[in-house]
Amino acid sequence: MNEPLIAQRGPFAVQVLAGQDYFWCRCGRSASQPFCDGAHKGSGITPLKFHAEEDDLVYLCGCKHTRTPPYCDGTHNRL
């Protein structure tokens, strides 16, 4: 598996809607960060599907190295 690209050295603040599914970009290649746009094809890395249980403001990982995907855990501070 290839290493993900760092899309941003910090989280993306995103408003999610209850009942919706989202596909978080794990590869860092998407032009629609933090969500997948299909740019991962051929990278060996696939997006992560997650489901929003409630309307909420969430902080999605931008560095793609979090230990709590898709959420930011501060790993970008150590890169």
C-alpha positions as CSV (number, residue, x, y, z in Angstrom):
1,M,0.0,0.0,0.0
2,N,1.3,3.5,-0.9
3,E,1.7,6.3,1.6
4,P,-1.1,8.8,1.6
5,L,-0.3,12.4,0.6
6,I,-0.7,15.1,3.2
7,A,-3.6,17.2,1.9
8,Q,-3.4,19.8,4.7
9,R,-1.5,20.0,8.0
10,G,-4.6,20.4,10.1
11,P,-8.2,19.3,10.2
12,F,-11.1,20.2,7.9
13,A,-14.1,21.6,9.8
14,V,-17.2,20.0,8.1
15,Q,-20.9,20.2,8.9
16,V,-22.4,16.7,8.5
17,L,-26.1,15.9,8.3
18,A,-27.8,13.2,10.3
19,G,-28.5,10.0,8.3
20,Q,-26.0,10.9,5.5
21,D,-23.1,8.7,4.4
22,Y,-19.8,10.3,3.6
23,F,-16.6,9.1,2.0
24,W,-13.5,10.5,3.6
25,C,-10.4,10.6,1.3
26,R,-7.6,8.5,2.8
27,C,-5.1,8.9,-0.1
28,G,-4.8,12.7,0.0
29,R,-5.1,13.0,-3.8
30,S,-8.8,14.2,-4.0
31,A,-9.4,17.7,-5.3
32,S,-12.6,17.7,-3.1
33,Q,-10.9,17.4,0.3
34,P,-11.7,16.1,2.7
35,F,-14.0,13.9,0.6
36,C,-13.2,11.4,-2.1
37,D,-13.5,12.3,-5.7
38,G,-12.1,9.0,-7.2
39,A,-8.5,10.3,-7.5
40,H,-7.3,7.3,-5.4
41,K,-7.6,4.9,-8.4
42,G,-4.3,3.1,-8.8
43,S,-3.0,4.2,-5.5
44,G,-3.9,1.1,-3.5
45,I,-5.7,3.3,-1.0
46,T,-9.5,3.4,-0.8
47,P,-11.8,6.0,0.8
48,L,-13.4,5.4,4.2
49,K,-17.2,5.5,4.4
50,F,-18.7,6.9,7.5
51,H,-22.3,7.6,8.6
52,A,-23.4,10.8,10.5
53,E,-25.7,9.9,13.4
54,E,-26.6,13.5,14.0
55,D,-26.2,17.0,12.5
56,D,-22.8,18.1,13.8
57,L,-19.6,20.1,13.1
58,V,-16.8,17.5,12.8
59,Y,-13.1,17.9,12.3
60,L,-11.9,15.5,9.6
61,C,-8.2,14.6,9.3
62,G,-6.3,16.5,6.6
63,C,-2.9,14.9,7.0
64,K,-4.3,11.4,6.4
65,H,-2.2,9.9,9.3
66,T,-4.8,10.0,12.1
67,R,-5.2,7.0,14.4
68,T,-8.9,7.7,14.7
69,P,-10.1,8.0,11.0
70,P,-11.8,10.0,9.7
71,Y,-11.4,12.3,12.6
72,C,-8.4,14.5,13.4
73,D,-6.4,13.3,16.5
74,G,-3.7,15.9,16.3
75,T,-1.2,13.7,14.5
76,H,-0.4,16.5,12.1
77,N,1.4,18.2,14.9
78,R,4.0,15.4,14.9
79,L,4.6,15.2,11.1
